[in-house]
Amino acid sequence: MGDLMKNNKHRGPSFDEFLEEDGILEEVNAAALKKIIAYHLKLHMEKYGITQTEMAKLLKTSRPAVKRLLDPNNYSVTLLTFNRAASLLGKKININFVDTDDLDQARHTKSKK
């Protein structure tokens, strides 16, 4: 299958390019990050046997607030709150910038707007 993709002259844009053309790339990336962080927080809470009620007490907040924290579709949670929750579990959140395009292309795209 790999050779088929290499030899296809009519290959379309990448998925990221498609999302960027629709103007939703940043939103999709942010949603993916939220889901990943919520998933890992839930995983570590389960690992240490910490319930949502216990996490709420540790964070000095309500159980519904913790439920929002763990909801992969709720984007209103701040990084500060995630960081506090991770810290209570003896963890820290590590977010990295990775190269996607060269800076000239990013500037070119920005100047078109």
Gaussian input, Z-matrix of N, CA and C with variables (Angstrom, degrees):
# hf/3-21g

backbone

0 1
 N
 C     1     B1
 C     2     B2     1     A1
 N     3     B3     2     A2     1     D1
 C     4     B4     3     A3     2     D2
 C     5     B5     4     A4     3     D3
 N     6     B6     5     A5     4     D4
 C     7     B7     6     A6     5     D5
 C     8     B8     7     A7     6     D6
 N     9     B9     8     A8     7     D7
 C    10    B10     9     A9     8     D8
 C    11    B11    10    A10     9     D9
 N    12    B12    11    A11    10    D10
 C    13    B13    12    A12    11    D11
 C    14    B14    13    A13    12    D12
 N    15    B15    14    A14    13    D13
 C    16    B16    15    A15    14    D14
 C    17    B17    16    A16    15    D15
 N    18    B18    17    A17    16    D16
 C    19    B19    18    A18    17    D17
 C    20    B20    19    A19    18    D18
 N    21    B21    20    A20    19    D19
 C    22    B22    21    A21    20    D20
 C    23    B23    22    A22    21    D21
 N    24    B24    23    A23    22    D22
 C    25    B25    24    A24    23    D23
 C    26    B26    25    A25    24    D24
 N    27    B27    26    A26    25    D25
 C    28    B28    27    A27    26    D26
 C    29    B29    28    A28    27    D27
 N    30    B30    29    A29    28    D28
 C    31    B31    30    A30    29    D29
 C    32    B32    31    A31    30    D30
 N    33    B33    32    A32    31    D31
 C    34    B34    33    A33    32    D32
 C    35    B35    34    A34    33    D33
 N    36    B36    35    A35    34    D34
 C    37    B37    36    A36    35    D35
 C    38    B38    37    A37    36    D36
 N    39    B39    38    A38    37    D37
 C    40    B40    39    A39    38    D38
 C    41    B41    40    A40    39    D39
 N    42    B42    41    A41    40    D40
 C    43    B43    42    A42    41    D41
 C    44    B44    43    A43    42    D42
 N    45    B45    44    A44    43    D43
 C    46    B46    45    A45    44    D44
 C    47    B47    46    A46    45    D45
 N    48    B48    47    A47    46    D46
 C    49    B49    48    A48    47    D47
 C    50    B50    49    A49    48    D48
 N    51    B51    50    A50    49    D49
 C    52    B52    51    A51    50    D50
 C    53    B53    52    A52    51    D51
 N    54    B54    53    A53    52    D52
 C    55    B55    54    A54    53    D53
 C    56    B56    55    A55    54    D54
 N    57    B57    56    A56    55    D55
 C    58    B58    57    A57    56    D56
 C    59    B59    58    A58    57    D57
 N    60    B60    59    A59    58    D58
 C    61    B61    60    A60    59    D59
 C    62    B62    61    A61    60    D60
 N    63    B63    62    A62    61    D61
 C    64    B64    63    A63    62    D62
 C    65    B65    64    A64    63    D63
 N    66    B66    65    A65    64    D64
 C    67    B67    66    A66    65    D65
 C    68    B68    67    A67    66    D66
 N    69    B69    68    A68    67    D67
 C    70    B70    69    A69    68    D68
 C    71    B71    70    A70    69    D69
 N    72    B72    71    A71    70    D70
 C    73    B73    72    A72    71    D71
 C    74    B74    73    A73    72    D72
 N    75    B75    74    A74    73    D73
 C    76    B76    75    A75    74    D74
 C    77    B77    76    A76    75    D75
 N    78    B78    77    A77    76    D76
 C    79    B79    78    A78    77    D77
 C    80    B80    79    A79    78    D78
 N    81    B81    80    A80    79    D79
 C    82    B82    81    A81    80    D80
 C    83    B83    82    A82    81    D81
 N    84    B84    83    A83    82    D82
 C    85    B85    84    A84    83    D83
 C    86    B86    85    A85    84    D84
 N    87    B87    86    A86    85    D85
 C    88    B88    87    A87    86    D86
 C    89    B89    88    A88    87    D87
 N    90    B90    89    A89    88    D88
 C    91    B91    90    A90    89    D89
 C    92    B92    91    A91    90    D90
 N    93    B93    92    A92    91    D91
 C    94    B94    93    A93    92    D92
 C    95    B95    94    A94    93    D93
 N    96    B96    95    A95    94    D94
 C    97    B97    96    A96    95    D95
 C    98    B98    97    A97    96    D96
 N    99    B99    98    A98    97    D97
 C   100   B100    99    A99    98    D98
 C   101   B101   100   A100    99    D99
 N   102   B102   101   A101   100   D100
 C   103   B103   102   A102   101   D101
 C   104   B104   103   A103   102   D102
 N   105   B105   104   A104   103   D103
 C   106   B106   105   A105   104   D104
 C   107   B107   106   A106   105   D105
 N   108   B108   107   A107   106   D106
 C   109   B109   108   A108   107   D107
 C   110   B110   109   A109   108   D108
 N   111   B111   110   A110   109   D109
 C   112   B112   111   A111   110   D110
 C   113   B113   112   A112   111   D111
 N   114   B114   113   A113   112   D112
 C   115   B115   114   A114   113   D113
 C   116   B116   115   A115   114   D114
 N   117   B117   116   A116   115   D115
 C   118   B118   117   A117   116   D116
 C   119   B119   118   A118   117   D117
 N   120   B120   119   A119   118   D118
 C   121   B121   120   A120   119   D119
 C   122   B122   121   A121   120   D120
 N   123   B123   122   A122   121   D121
 C   124   B124   123   A123   122   D122
 C   125   B125   124   A124   123   D123
 N   126   B126   125   A125   124   D124
 C   127   B127   126   A126   125   D125
 C   128   B128   127   A127   126   D126
 N   129   B129   128   A128   127   D127
 C   130   B130   129   A129   128   D128
 C   131   B131   130   A130   129   D129
 N   132   B132   131   A131   130   D130
 C   133   B133   132   A132   131   D131
 C   134   B134   133   A133   132   D132
 N   135   B135   134   A134   133   D133
 C   136   B136   135   A135   134   D134
 C   137   B137   136   A136   135   D135
 N   138   B138   137   A137   136   D136
 C   139   B139   138   A138   137   D137
 C   140   B140   139   A139   138   D138
 N   141   B141   140   A140   139   D139
 C   142   B142   141   A141   140   D140
 C   143   B143   142   A142   141   D141
 N   144   B144   143   A143   142   D142
 C   145   B145   144   A144   143   D143
 C   146   B146   145   A145   144   D144
 N   147   B147   146   A146   145   D145
 C   148   B148   147   A147   146   D146
 C   149   B149   148   A148   147   D147
 N   150   B150   149   A149   148   D148
 C   151   B151   150   A150   149   D149
 C   152   B152   151   A151   150   D150
 N   153   B153   152   A152   151   D151
 C   154   B154   153   A153   152   D152
 C   155   B155   154   A154   153   D153
 N   156   B156   155   A155   154   D154
 C   157   B157   156   A156   155   D155
 C   158   B158   157   A157   156   D156
 N   159   B159   158   A158   157   D157
 C   160   B160   159   A159   158   D158
 C   161   B161   160   A160   159   D159
 N   162   B162   161   A161   160   D160
 C   163   B163   162   A162   161   D161
 C   164   B164   163   A163   162   D162
 N   165   B165   164   A164   163   D163
 C   166   B166   165   A165   164   D164
 C   167   B167   166   A166   165   D165
 N   168   B168   167   A167   166   D166
 C   169   B169   168   A168   167   D167
 C   170   B170   169   A169   168   D168
 N   171   B171   170   A170   169   D169
 C   172   B172   171   A171   170   D170
 C   173   B173   172   A172   171   D171
 N   174   B174   173   A173   172   D172
 C   175   B175   174   A174   173   D173
 C   176   B176   175   A175   174   D174
 N   177   B177   176   A176   175   D175
 C   178   B178   177   A177   176   D176
 C   179   B179   178   A178   177   D177
 N   180   B180   179   A179   178   D178
 C   181   B181   180   A180   179   D179
 C   182   B182   181   A181   180   D180
 N   183   B183   182   A182   181   D181
 C   184   B184   183   A183   182   D182
 C   185   B185   184   A184   183   D183
 N   186   B186   185   A185   184   D184
 C   187   B187   186   A186   185   D185
 C   188   B188   187   A187   186   D186
 N   189   B189   188   A188   187   D187
 C   190   B190   189   A189   188   D188
 C   191   B191   190   A190   189   D189
 N   192   B192   191   A191   190   D190
 C   193   B193   192   A192   191   D191
 C   194   B194   193   A193   192   D192
 N   195   B195   194   A194   193   D193
 C   196   B196   195   A195   194   D194
 C   197   B197   196   A196   195   D195
 N   198   B198   197   A197   196   D196
 C   199   B199   198   A198   197   D197
 C   200   B200   199   A199   198   D198
 N   201   B201   200   A200   199   D199
 C   202   B202   201   A201   200   D200
 C   203   B203   202   A202   201   D201
 N   204   B204   203   A203   202   D202
 C   205   B205   204   A204   203   D203
 C   206   B206   205   A205   204   D204
 N   207   B207   206   A206   205   D205
 C   208   B208   207   A207   206   D206
 C   209   B209   208   A208   207   D207
 N   210   B210   209   A209   208   D208
 C   211   B211   210   A210   209   D209
 C   212   B212   211   A211   210   D210
 N   213   B213   212   A212   211   D211
 C   214   B214   213   A213   212   D212
 C   215   B215   214   A214   213   D213
 N   216   B216   215   A215   214   D214
 C   217   B217   216   A216   215   D215
 C   218   B218   217   A217   216   D216
 N   219   B219   218   A218   217   D217
 C   220   B220   219   A219   218   D218
 C   221   B221   220   A220   219   D219
 N   222   B222   221   A221   220   D220
 C   223   B223   222   A222   221   D221
 C   224   B224   223   A223   222   D222
 N   225   B225   224   A224   223   D223
 C   226   B226   225   A225   224   D224
 C   227   B227   226   A226   225   D225
 N   228   B228   227   A227   226   D226
 C   229   B229   228   A228   227   D227
 C   230   B230   229   A229   228   D228
 N   231   B231   230   A230   229   D229
 C   232   B232   231   A231   230   D230
 C   233   B233   232   A232   231   D231
 N   234   B234   233   A233   232   D232
 C   235   B235   234   A234   233   D233
 C   236   B236   235   A235   234   D234
 N   237   B237   236   A236   235   D235
 C   238   B238   237   A237   236   D236
 C   239   B239   238   A238   237   D237
 N   240   B240   239   A239   238   D238
 C   241   B241   240   A240   239   D239
 C   242   B242   241   A241   240   D240
 N   243   B243   242   A242   241   D241
 C   244   B244   243   A243   242   D242
 C   245   B245   244   A244   243   D243
 N   246   B246   245   A245   244   D244
 C   247   B247   246   A246   245   D245
 C   248   B248   247   A247   246   D246
 N   249   B249   248   A248   247   D247
 C   250   B250   249   A249   248   D248
 C   251   B251   250   A250   249   D249
 N   252   B252   251   A251   250   D250
 C   253   B253   252   A252   251   D251
 C   254   B254   253   A253   252   D252
 N   255   B255   254   A254   253   D253
 C   256   B256   255   A255   254   D254
 C   257   B257   256   A256   255   D255
 N   258   B258   257   A257   256   D256
 C   259   B259   258   A258   257   D257
 C   260   B260   259   A259   258   D258
 N   261   B261   260   A260   259   D259
 C   262   B262   261   A261   260   D260
 C   263   B263   262   A262   261   D261
 N   264   B264   263   A263   262   D262
 C   265   B265   264   A264   263   D263
 C   266   B266   265   A265   264   D264
 N   267   B267   266   A266   265   D265
 C   268   B268   267   A267   266   D266
 C   269   B269   268   A268   267   D267
 N   270   B270   269   A269   268   D268
 C   271   B271   270   A270   269   D269
 C   272   B272   271   A271   270   D270
 N   273   B273   272   A272   271   D271
 C   274   B274   273   A273   272   D272
 C   275   B275   274   A274   273   D273
 N   276   B276   275   A275   274   D274
 C   277   B277   276   A276   275   D275
 C   278   B278   277   A277   276   D276
 N   279   B279   278   A278   277   D277
 C   280   B280   279   A279   278   D278
 C   281   B281   280   A280   279   D279
 N   282   B282   281   A281   280   D280
 C   283   B283   282   A282   281   D281
 C   284   B284   283   A283   282   D282
 N   285   B285   284   A284   283   D283
 C   286   B286   285   A285   284   D284
 C   287   B287   286   A286   285   D285
 N   288   B288   287   A287   286   D286
 C   289   B289   288   A288   287   D287
 C   290   B290   289   A289   288   D288
 N   291   B291   290   A290   289   D289
 C   292   B292   291   A291   290   D290
 C   293   B293   292   A292   291   D291
 N   294   B294   293   A293   292   D292
 C   295   B295   294   A294   293   D293
 C   296   B296   295   A295   294   D294
 N   297   B297   296   A296   295   D295
 C   298   B298   297   A297   296   D296
 C   299   B299   298   A298   297   D297
 N   300   B300   299   A299   298   D298
 C   301   B301   300   A300   299   D299
 C   302   B302   301   A301   300   D300
 N   303   B303   302   A302   301   D301
 C   304   B304   303   A303   302   D302
 C   305   B305   304   A304   303   D303
 N   306   B306   305   A305   304   D304
 C   307   B307   306   A306   305   D305
 C   308   B308   307   A307   306   D306
 N   309   B309   308   A308   307   D307
 C   310   B310   309   A309   308   D308
 C   311   B311   310   A310   309   D309
 N   312   B312   311   A311   310   D310
 C   313   B313   312   A312   311   D311
 C   314   B314   313   A313   312   D312
 N   315   B315   314   A314   313   D313
 C   316   B316   315   A315   314   D314
 C   317   B317   316   A316   315   D315
 N   318   B318   317   A317   316   D316
 C   319   B319   318   A318   317   D317
 C   320   B320   319   A319   318   D318
 N   321   B321   320   A320   319   D319
 C   322   B322   321   A321   320   D320
 C   323   B323   322   A322   321   D321
 N   324   B324   323   A323   322   D322
 C   325   B325   324   A324   323   D323
 C   326   B326   325   A325   324   D324
 N   327   B327   326   A326   325   D325
 C   328   B328   327   A327   326   D326
 C   329   B329   328   A328   327   D327
 N   330   B330   329   A329   328   D328
 C   331   B331   330   A330   329   D329
 C   332   B332   331   A331   330   D330
 N   333   B333   332   A332   331   D331
 C   334   B334   333   A333   332   D332
 C   335   B335   334   A334   333   D333
 N   336   B336   335   A335   334   D334
 C   337   B337   336   A336   335   D335
 C   338   B338   337   A337   336   D336

   B1=1.4479
   B2=1.5205
   B3=1.3526
   B4=1.4606
   B5=1.5163
   B6=1.3618
   B7=1.4567
   B8=1.5184
   B9=1.3193
   B10=1.4507
   B11=1.5215
   B12=1.3400
   B13=1.4607
   B14=1.5258
   B15=1.3422
   B16=1.4648
   B17=1.5268
   B18=1.3020
   B19=1.4564
   B20=1.5242
   B21=1.3058
   B22=1.4461
   B23=1.5249
   B24=1.3340
   B25=1.4614
   B26=1.5266
   B27=1.3199
   B28=1.4599
   B29=1.5209
   B30=1.3061
   B31=1.4604
   B32=1.5181
   B33=1.3261
   B34=1.4535
   B35=1.5135
   B36=1.3202
   B37=1.4628
   B38=1.5268
   B39=1.3239
   B40=1.4578
   B41=1.5329
   B42=1.3134
   B43=1.4640
   B44=1.5211
   B45=1.3393
   B46=1.4638
   B47=1.5274
   B48=1.3214
   B49=1.4693
   B50=1.5297
   B51=1.3250
   B52=1.4574
   B53=1.5261
   B54=1.3400
   B55=1.4656
   B56=1.5235
   B57=1.3242
   B58=1.4649
   B59=1.5320
   B60=1.3207
   B61=1.4655
   B62=1.5203
   B63=1.3211
   B64=1.4621
   B65=1.5269
   B66=1.3376
   B67=1.4560
   B68=1.5183
   B69=1.3389
   B70=1.4682
   B71=1.5269
   B72=1.3165
   B73=1.4702
   B74=1.5284
   B75=1.3335
   B76=1.4658
   B77=1.5255
   B78=1.3421
   B79=1.4612
   B80=1.5206
   B81=1.3176
   B82=1.4658
   B83=1.5283
   B84=1.3200
   B85=1.4702
   B86=1.5253
   B87=1.3293
   B88=1.4584
   B89=1.5275
   B90=1.3228
   B91=1.4663
   B92=1.5269
   B93=1.3145
   B94=1.4682
   B95=1.5255
   B96=1.3289
   B97=1.4693
   B98=1.5238
   B99=1.3285
   B100=1.4653
   B101=1.5245
   B102=1.3234
   B103=1.4661
   B104=1.5277
   B105=1.3044
   B106=1.4628
   B107=1.5332
   B108=1.3221
   B109=1.4639
   B110=1.5246
   B111=1.3266
   B112=1.4667
   B113=1.5232
   B114=1.3212
   B115=1.4644
   B116=1.5332
   B117=1.3149
   B118=1.4663
   B119=1.5258
   B120=1.3137
   B121=1.4602
   B122=1.5310
   B123=1.3190
   B124=1.4684
   B125=1.5216
   B126=1.3167
   B127=1.4608
   B128=1.5322
   B129=1.3290
   B130=1.4607
   B131=1.5327
   B132=1.3109
   B133=1.4626
   B134=1.5283
   B135=1.3341
   B136=1.4623
   B137=1.5244
   B138=1.3188
   B139=1.4704
   B140=1.5252
   B141=1.3293
   B142=1.4600
   B143=1.5288
   B144=1.3324
   B145=1.4601
   B146=1.5179
   B147=1.3255
   B148=1.4602
   B149=1.5272
   B150=1.3276
   B151=1.4616
   B152=1.5302
   B153=1.3351
   B154=1.4598
   B155=1.5306
   B156=1.3097
   B157=1.4704
   B158=1.5220
   B159=1.3257
   B160=1.4709
   B161=1.5264
   B162=1.3282
   B163=1.4678
   B164=1.5272
   B165=1.3175
   B166=1.4656
   B167=1.5283
   B168=1.3210
   B169=1.4650
   B170=1.5257
   B171=1.3313
   B172=1.4624
   B173=1.5320
   B174=1.3320
   B175=1.4632
   B176=1.5294
   B177=1.3558
   B178=1.4669
   B179=1.5236
   B180=1.3368
   B181=1.4569
   B182=1.5226
   B183=1.2990
   B184=1.4633
   B185=1.5285
   B186=1.3322
   B187=1.4586
   B188=1.5371
   B189=1.3540
   B190=1.4713
   B191=1.5408
   B192=1.3337
   B193=1.4723
   B194=1.5281
   B195=1.3298
   B196=1.4668
   B197=1.5295
   B198=1.3206
   B199=1.4736
   B200=1.5350
   B201=1.3328
   B202=1.4693
   B203=1.5236
   B204=1.3374
   B205=1.4657
   B206=1.5270
   B207=1.3233
   B208=1.4636
   B209=1.5283
   B210=1.3222
   B211=1.4663
   B212=1.5263
   B213=1.3434
   B214=1.4654
   B215=1.5293
   B216=1.3276
   B217=1.4652
   B218=1.5197
   B219=1.3232
   B220=1.4544
   B221=1.5292
   B222=1.3190
   B223=1.4631
   B224=1.5218
   B225=1.3329
   B226=1.4603
   B227=1.5234
   B228=1.3222
   B229=1.4581
   B230=1.5285
   B231=1.3326
   B232=1.4585
   B233=1.5283
   B234=1.3120
   B235=1.4632
   B236=1.5244
   B237=1.3189
   B238=1.4582
   B239=1.5316
   B240=1.3203
   B241=1.4657
   B242=1.5193
   B243=1.3168
   B244=1.4701
   B245=1.5207
   B246=1.3099
   B247=1.4565
   B248=1.5251
   B249=1.3328
   B250=1.4663
   B251=1.5219
   B252=1.3364
   B253=1.4639
   B254=1.5291
   B255=1.3202
   B256=1.4699
   B257=1.5211
   B258=1.3147
   B259=1.4675
   B260=1.5261
   B261=1.3247
   B262=1.4660
   B263=1.5236
   B264=1.3332
   B265=1.4639
   B266=1.5295
   B267=1.3362
   B268=1.4634
   B269=1.5192
   B270=1.3210
   B271=1.4696
   B272=1.5233
   B273=1.3102
   B274=1.4560
   B275=1.5160
   B276=1.3006
   B277=1.4654
   B278=1.5138
   B279=1.3151
   B280=1.4527
   B281=1.5209
   B282=1.3151
   B283=1.4628
   B284=1.5207
   B285=1.3188
   B286=1.4591
   B287=1.5144
   B288=1.3138
   B289=1.4480
   B290=1.5232
   B291=1.3128
   B292=1.4528
   B293=1.5241
   B294=1.3178
   B295=1.4550
   B296=1.5185
   B297=1.3307
   B298=1.4510
   B299=1.5209
   B300=1.2942
   B301=1.4665
   B302=1.5189
   B303=1.3156
   B304=1.4610
   B305=1.5217
   B306=1.2988
   B307=1.4546
   B308=1.5249
   B309=1.3250
   B310=1.4663
   B311=1.5163
   B312=1.3307
   B313=1.4622
   B314=1.5287
   B315=1.3222
   B316=1.4564
   B317=1.5298
   B318=1.3277
   B319=1.4647
   B320=1.5251
   B321=1.3321
   B322=1.4617
   B323=1.5299
   B324=1.3143
   B325=1.4539
   B326=1.5171
   B327=1.3433
   B328=1.4512
   B329=1.5225
   B330=1.3295
   B331=1.4587
   B332=1.5265
   B333=1.3479
   B334=1.4669
   B335=1.5193
   B336=1.3411
   B337=1.4775
   B338=1.4918
   A1=110.43
   A2=117.15
   A3=121.56
   A4=112.07
   A5=117.87
   A6=121.19
   A7=111.09
   A8=116.72
   A9=120.71
   A10=110.31
   A11=116.95
   A12=121.07
   A13=111.25
   A14=117.60
   A15=121.22
   A16=111.24
   A17=116.66
   A18=121.07
   A19=113.33
   A20=119.05
   A21=122.26
   A22=109.38
   A23=117.10
   A24=122.18
   A25=111.55
   A26=117.28
   A27=121.20
   A28=112.70
   A29=115.05
   A30=119.95
   A31=109.37
   A32=118.06
   A33=123.16
   A34=112.13
   A35=115.04
   A36=119.47
   A37=110.89
   A38=115.41
   A39=120.10
   A40=108.91
   A41=115.15
   A42=119.49
   A43=110.29
   A44=117.26
   A45=120.58
   A46=111.08
   A47=116.52
   A48=119.90
   A49=110.42
   A50=116.10
   A51=121.02
   A52=110.55
   A53=116.02
   A54=120.49
   A55=111.35
   A56=115.65
   A57=119.88
   A58=110.35
   A59=116.46
   A60=120.02
   A61=111.18
   A62=116.85
   A63=121.19
   A64=111.89
   A65=117.04
   A66=121.55
   A67=114.19
   A68=117.14
   A69=119.46
   A70=113.60
   A71=117.82
   A72=120.71
   A73=111.73
   A74=117.75
   A75=120.60
   A76=111.44
   A77=116.37
   A78=119.91
   A79=111.21
   A80=117.22
   A81=121.42
   A82=109.81
   A83=117.13
   A84=120.45
   A85=111.18
   A86=117.85
   A87=121.12
   A88=110.88
   A89=116.73
   A90=120.79
   A91=110.54
   A92=116.56
   A93=120.51
   A94=110.58
   A95=117.35
   A96=120.90
   A97=111.07
   A98=116.96
   A99=121.01
   A100=110.00
   A101=116.23
   A102=119.82
   A103=111.38
   A104=117.09
   A105=121.25
   A106=110.52
   A107=117.08
   A108=120.54
   A109=110.09
   A110=117.73
   A111=121.19
   A112=110.58
   A113=116.76
   A114=121.31
   A115=110.92
   A116=116.40
   A117=120.10
   A118=111.66
   A119=116.97
   A120=119.76
   A121=109.72
   A122=116.49
   A123=120.88
   A124=110.88
   A125=116.56
   A126=121.79
   A127=111.30
   A128=116.58
   A129=120.42
   A130=111.63
   A131=117.21
   A132=119.06
   A133=109.69
   A134=116.38
   A135=120.43
   A136=110.94
   A137=116.64
   A138=121.40
   A139=110.99
   A140=116.47
   A141=120.84
   A142=113.02
   A143=116.77
   A144=120.69
   A145=113.89
   A146=117.09
   A147=121.81
   A148=108.85
   A149=115.51
   A150=120.50
   A151=109.79
   A152=115.59
   A153=119.92
   A154=110.61
   A155=116.36
   A156=120.53
   A157=110.69
   A158=116.52
   A159=120.34
   A160=111.01
   A161=116.69
   A162=119.92
   A163=109.86
   A164=116.93
   A165=120.45
   A166=110.36
   A167=116.70
   A168=119.89
   A169=110.78
   A170=116.74
   A171=120.63
   A172=111.93
   A173=116.06
   A174=121.18
   A175=112.55
   A176=115.52
   A177=121.18
   A178=110.61
   A179=113.91
   A180=121.31
   A181=108.25
   A182=116.77
   A183=121.25
   A184=111.45
   A185=115.24
   A186=120.11
   A187=111.28
   A188=119.07
   A189=118.56
   A190=112.65
   A191=117.30
   A192=119.97
   A193=110.37
   A194=116.98
   A195=120.54
   A196=109.42
   A197=116.08
   A198=119.73
   A199=109.95
   A200=117.36
   A201=121.28
   A202=110.75
   A203=115.19
   A204=121.23
   A205=110.62
   A206=116.33
   A207=121.87
   A208=113.46
   A209=117.20
   A210=121.24
   A211=109.34
   A212=117.57
   A213=119.53
   A214=113.44
   A215=117.32
   A216=120.50
   A217=113.19
   A218=117.88
   A219=121.20
   A220=107.85
   A221=116.11
   A222=121.09
   A223=113.38
   A224=117.26
   A225=119.48
   A226=113.00
   A227=118.12
   A228=121.98
   A229=109.78
   A230=115.75
   A231=119.58
   A232=111.40
   A233=115.43
   A234=120.19
   A235=111.22
   A236=117.32
   A237=121.21
   A238=110.29
   A239=116.70
   A240=120.57
   A241=111.03
   A242=116.72
   A243=119.82
   A244=110.86
   A245=116.47
   A246=121.18
   A247=111.06
   A248=117.48
   A249=120.97
   A250=110.48
   A251=116.91
   A252=121.17
   A253=110.48
   A254=116.73
   A255=120.71
   A256=110.45
   A257=116.41
   A258=121.41
   A259=111.28
   A260=117.00
   A261=121.00
   A262=111.94
   A263=116.14
   A264=120.96
   A265=111.67
   A266=116.32
   A267=120.07
   A268=112.49
   A269=116.65
   A270=122.45
   A271=109.46
   A272=114.99
   A273=120.66
   A274=108.08
   A275=115.15
   A276=121.02
   A277=107.60
   A278=116.02
   A279=121.87
   A280=108.08
   A281=116.37
   A282=121.73
   A283=107.30
   A284=116.41
   A285=121.45
   A286=111.31
   A287=115.66
   A288=121.11
   A289=107.07
   A290=117.43
   A291=121.44
   A292=108.60
   A293=115.67
   A294=120.23
   A295=110.36
   A296=115.95
   A297=120.86
   A298=110.31
   A299=117.09
   A300=123.75
   A301=107.27
   A302=115.80
   A303=115.69
   A304=110.06
   A305=116.92
   A306=122.92
   A307=111.83
   A308=118.33
   A309=120.62
   A310=111.29
   A311=117.79
   A312=120.50
   A313=110.35
   A314=117.12
   A315=120.86
   A316=110.38
   A317=116.71
   A318=120.68
   A319=110.11
   A320=117.05
   A321=121.04
   A322=110.13
   A323=117.00
   A324=121.97
   A325=110.44
   A326=116.40
   A327=121.32
   A328=111.01
   A329=117.36
   A330=120.18
   A331=112.56
   A332=117.93
   A333=121.98
   A334=112.14
   A335=116.40
   A336=120.69
   A337=111.99
   D1=-34.14
   D2=-179.48
   D3=-60.12
   D4=-43.00
   D5=179.08
   D6=-65.40
   D7=-34.76
   D8=179.29
   D9=-62.21
   D10=-41.96
   D11=179.86
   D12=-68.87
   D13=-38.05
   D14=-179.35
   D15=-65.18
   D16=-37.96
   D17=-174.53
   D18=-88.41
   D19=-3.23
   D20=-178.72
   D21=-79.72
   D22=107.53
   D23=-178.28
   D24=-74.15
   D25=-17.66
   D26=-174.33
   D27=-103.04
   D28=24.46
   D29=179.43
   D30=-64.47
   D31=133.38
   D32=-177.76
   D33=-82.43
   D34=-169.57
   D35=-179.68
   D36=-67.68
   D37=159.38
   D38=176.72
   D39=-68.79
   D40=166.98
   D41=179.32
   D42=-61.65
   D43=-41.90
   D44=177.68
   D45=-60.97
   D46=-40.92
   D47=178.73
   D48=-64.08
   D49=-39.31
   D50=177.50
   D51=-61.14
   D52=-47.01
   D53=179.43
   D54=-64.45
   D55=-38.36
   D56=179.72
   D57=-65.74
   D58=-40.80
   D59=178.08
   D60=-61.56
   D61=-35.68
   D62=177.93
   D63=-79.90
   D64=-6.08
   D65=178.70
   D66=75.20
   D67=23.14
   D68=-177.28
   D69=-122.28
   D70=10.63
   D71=-177.01
   D72=-59.03
   D73=-47.50
   D74=-178.59
   D75=-62.51
   D76=-41.51
   D77=-179.54
   D78=-65.42
   D79=-40.01
   D80=179.50
   D81=-66.43
   D82=-43.17
   D83=178.07
   D84=-63.58
   D85=-42.44
   D86=178.70
   D87=-63.67
   D88=-40.94
   D89=178.66
   D90=-63.40
   D91=-40.65
   D92=179.38
   D93=-64.64
   D94=-42.49
   D95=177.91
   D96=-61.58
   D97=-43.96
   D98=179.56
   D99=-59.85
   D100=-44.51
   D101=-179.25
   D102=-63.88
   D103=-40.39
   D104=-179.84
   D105=-65.72
   D106=-45.96
   D107=-178.93
   D108=-65.29
   D109=-44.50
   D110=179.09
   D111=-61.93
   D112=-41.60
   D113=179.53
   D114=-61.00
   D115=-47.35
   D116=-178.44
   D117=-67.51
   D118=-37.79
   D119=177.50
   D120=-62.13
   D121=-46.56
   D122=179.12
   D123=-62.08
   D124=-42.52
   D125=179.38
   D126=-59.22
   D127=-44.64
   D128=-178.87
   D129=-72.76
   D130=-33.49
   D131=174.89
   D132=-62.10
   D133=-44.01
   D134=178.36
   D135=-64.31
   D136=-40.98
   D137=-179.93
   D138=-58.79
   D139=-40.89
   D140=-178.30
   D141=-94.05
   D142=3.85
   D143=177.77
   D144=67.61
   D145=32.59
   D146=-179.78
   D147=-97.15
   D148=121.36
   D149=179.24
   D150=-81.32
   D151=168.76
   D152=176.71
   D153=-62.51
   D154=-37.52
   D155=178.56
   D156=-64.07
   D157=-44.43
   D158=178.48
   D159=-64.95
   D160=-40.69
   D161=178.77
   D162=-63.95
   D163=-38.70
   D164=178.08
   D165=-60.68
   D166=-42.45
   D167=178.55
   D168=-64.50
   D169=-43.14
   D170=179.40
   D171=-62.63
   D172=-38.62
   D173=-179.44
   D174=-84.51
   D175=-5.27
   D176=-176.70
   D177=56.42
   D178=50.94
   D179=179.99
   D180=-142.17
   D181=-172.80
   D182=-179.07
   D183=-93.56
   D184=161.22
   D185=176.65
   D186=-63.24
   D187=-40.85
   D188=175.98
   D189=-59.93
   D190=-32.39
   D191=177.09
   D192=-66.19
   D193=-39.17
   D194=177.66
   D195=-68.33
   D196=-37.35
   D197=177.60
   D198=-60.91
   D199=-40.84
   D200=176.59
   D201=-64.33
   D202=-38.22
   D203=178.91
   D204=-60.00
   D205=-39.91
   D206=-177.56
   D207=-87.80
   D208=-9.07
   D209=-179.08
   D210=-78.15
   D211=112.95
   D212=-176.73
   D213=-66.48
   D214=-12.23
   D215=-179.50
   D216=-103.30
   D217=3.40
   D218=178.10
   D219=-101.76
   D220=114.46
   D221=-173.90
   D222=-100.99
   D223=9.28
   D224=-176.50
   D225=-84.93
   D226=-7.19
   D227=-178.53
   D228=-74.36
   D229=136.80
   D230=-179.53
   D231=-88.39
   D232=159.58
   D233=175.77
   D234=-63.23
   D235=-31.53
   D236=177.60
   D237=-59.82
   D238=-44.46
   D239=179.03
   D240=-64.99
   D241=-44.26
   D242=176.67
   D243=-59.79
   D244=-42.68
   D245=-178.85
   D246=-63.76
   D247=-41.56
   D248=177.32
   D249=-61.59
   D250=-44.53
   D251=-179.80
   D252=-63.54
   D253=-44.72
   D254=179.27
   D255=-61.85
   D256=-41.44
   D257=-179.49
   D258=-61.65
   D259=-39.13
   D260=178.04
   D261=-63.55
   D262=-24.28
   D263=178.32
   D264=-94.52
   D265=8.10
   D266=-179.15
   D267=74.36
   D268=24.74
   D269=-177.95
   D270=-122.39
   D271=168.21
   D272=170.32
   D273=-137.73
   D274=152.77
   D275=178.41
   D276=-90.45
   D277=132.92
   D278=-179.35
   D279=-121.17
   D280=113.32
   D281=178.81
   D282=-114.17
   D283=131.46
   D284=-177.93
   D285=-117.93
   D286=147.15
   D287=169.51
   D288=-88.41
   D289=129.99
   D290=178.05
   D291=-122.77
   D292=147.67
   D293=179.49
   D294=-68.50
   D295=133.48
   D296=175.22
   D297=-119.06
   D298=-47.51
   D299=177.31
   D300=-135.54
   D301=164.55
   D302=176.06
   D303=-75.45
   D304=159.50
   D305=-174.72
   D306=-61.18
   D307=-36.36
   D308=-179.80
   D309=-60.91
   D310=-40.57
   D311=-180.00
   D312=-67.18
   D313=-38.98
   D314=178.41
   D315=-63.95
   D316=-41.29
   D317=178.69
   D318=-66.87
   D319=-38.73
   D320=179.64
   D321=-62.54
   D322=-44.11
   D323=179.38
   D324=-62.93
   D325=-42.05
   D326=-179.08
   D327=-65.40
   D328=-38.52
   D329=-177.83
   D330=-70.98
   D331=-20.72
   D332=177.96
   D333=-71.20
   D334=-25.84
   D335=-174.10
   D336=-77.20

